[in-house]
């Protein structure tokens, strides 16, 4: 029964954070809340019995995508980067960070017996499937990443200076 | 187990609805991309919950979620680079002003 309430608590936290991401007007704060939301989601994946997905969720969503958003914010709205976060938001951030560290610490979870992991936890079998029979997936993902890098490079390339050439043609 | 499953499906549905609401109502392009990422997170949670069994999450569901995460990251990268390009061209990321300032 206590498991049910813990799962429910995490889910309610997740939905509240998602709602705040949508409704908070300051984009930097929205991004901070998005990072917290991704971290809570990774805790949920962990307690559901998918530790690899939890690690990837943290690395990709709370790490890589957050850095991309930060770079975009810095480019488009440089002025908001200098703002200080309020004391309340700092306290919420610190509390959630502490909570996540506690939740991720396997020893503490075991010691408090808060969340029972699923029975017959097949940590030995999962990596075999996840990494052995996935060559096609990995090729597809590599192609996807290559296509993305090419697309981003093409979108962000500098425009060629056409005017100079036109002037030279006119003069000649 | 069944109650938990329903709870998680409800949560993922709420996440997807929140993302759609964000896309439909917000006017900043960066907020819209955040909404897309929230939808992706909801879909990932749904896939994992659908693969939930008594002895853990199925490996196939985990594998599909990994692919979904990669696609989500690629979407974010391309969308954010388009936003930077739009900002270079128009000087704003507000959709109302972009609509007004045509080529």
Boltz contact constraints between the chains, C-beta under 6 A:
constraints:
  - contact:
      token1: [A, 7]
      token2: [B, 4]
      max_distance: 6.0
  - contact:
      token1: [A, 11]
      token2: [B, 11]
      max_distance: 6.0
  - contact:
      token1: [A, 15]
      token2: [B, 14]
      max_distance: 6.0
  - contact:
      token1: [A, 18]
      token2: [B, 15]
      max_distance: 6.0
  - contact:
      token1: [A, 18]
      token2: [B, 18]
      max_distance: 6.0
  - contact:
      token1: [A, 18]
      token2: [B, 38]
      max_distance: 6.0
  - contact:
      token1: [A, 21]
      token2: [B, 34]
      max_distance: 6.0
  - contact:
      token1: [A, 22]
      token2: [B, 18]
      max_distance: 6.0
  - contact:
      token1: [A, 22]
      token2: [B, 22]
      max_distance: 6.0
  - contact:
      token1: [A, 27]
      token2: [B, 30]
      max_distance: 6.0
  - contact:
      token1: [A, 34]
      token2: [B, 34]
      max_distance: 6.0
  - contact:
      token1: [A, 41]
      token2: [B, 41]
      max_distance: 6.0
  - contact:
      token1: [A, 48]
      token2: [B, 57]
      max_distance: 6.0
  - contact:
      token1: [A, 49]
      token2: [B, 56]
      max_distance: 6.0
  - contact:
      token1: [A, 49]
      token2: [B, 57]
      max_distance: 6.0
  - contact:
      token1: [A, 50]
      token2: [B, 48]
      max_distance: 6.0
  - contact:
      token1: [A, 50]
      token2: [B, 57]
      max_distance: 6.0
  - contact:
      token1: [A, 50]
      token2: [B, 62]
      max_distance: 6.0
  - contact:
      token1: [A, 53]
      token2: [B, 62]
      max_distance: 6.0
  - contact:
      token1: [A, 53]
      token2: [B, 65]
      max_distance: 6.0
  - contact:
      token1: [A, 56]
      token2: [B, 69]
      max_distance: 6.0
  - contact:
      token1: [A, 60]
      token2: [B, 69]
      max_distance: 6.0
  - contact:
      token1: [A, 60]
      token2: [B, 73]
      max_distance: 6.0
  - contact:
      token1: [A, 65]
      token2: [B, 73]
      max_distance: 6.0
  - contact:
      token1: [A, 65]
      token2: [B, 76]
      max_distance: 6.0
  - contact:
      token1: [A, 68]
      token2: [B, 76]
      max_distance: 6.0
  - contact:
      token1: [A, 68]
      token2: [B, 77]
      max_distance: 6.0
  - contact:
      token1: [A, 68]
      token2: [B, 80]
      max_distance: 6.0
  - contact:
      token1: [A, 72]
      token2: [B, 80]
      max_distance: 6.0
  - contact:
      token1: [A, 72]
      token2: [B, 83]
      max_distance: 6.0
  - contact:
      token1: [A, 75]
      token2: [B, 84]
      max_distance: 6.0
  - contact:
      token1: [A, 76]
      token2: [B, 87]
      max_distance: 6.0
  - contact:
      token1: [A, 76]
      token2: [B, 93]
      max_distance: 6.0
  - contact:
      token1: [A, 118]
      token2: [B, 55]
      max_distance: 6.0
  - contact:
      token1: [A, 118]
      token2: [B, 56]
      max_distance: 6.0
  - contact:
      token1: [A, 119]
      token2: [B, 55]
      max_distance: 6.0
  - contact:
      token1: [A, 120]
      token2: [B, 55]
      max_distance: 6.0
  - contact:
      token1: [A, 126]
      token2: [B, 59]
      max_distance: 6.0
  - contact:
      token1: [A, 129]
      token2: [B, 59]
      max_distance: 6.0
  - contact:
      token1: [A, 130]
      token2: [B, 59]
      max_distance: 6.0
  - contact:
      token1: [A, 141]
      token2: [B, 70]
      max_distance: 6.0
  - contact:
      token1: [A, 144]
      token2: [B, 74]
      max_distance: 6.0
  - contact:
      token1: [A, 148]
      token2: [B, 74]
      max_distance: 6.0
  - contact:
      token1: [A, 148]
      token2: [B, 77]
      max_distance: 6.0
  - contact:
      token1: [A, 151]
      token2: [B, 78]
      max_distance: 6.0
  - contact:
      token1: [A, 152]
      token2: [B, 77]
      max_distance: 6.0
  - contact:
      token1: [A, 152]
      token2: [B, 81]
      max_distance: 6.0
  - contact:
      token1: [A, 155]
      token2: [B, 81]
      max_distance: 6.0
  - contact:
      token1: [A, 155]
      token2: [B, 82]
      max_distance: 6.0
  - contact:
      token1: [A, 155]
      token2: [B, 85]
      max_distance: 6.0
  - contact:
      token1: [A, 156]
      token2: [B, 81]
      max_distance: 6.0
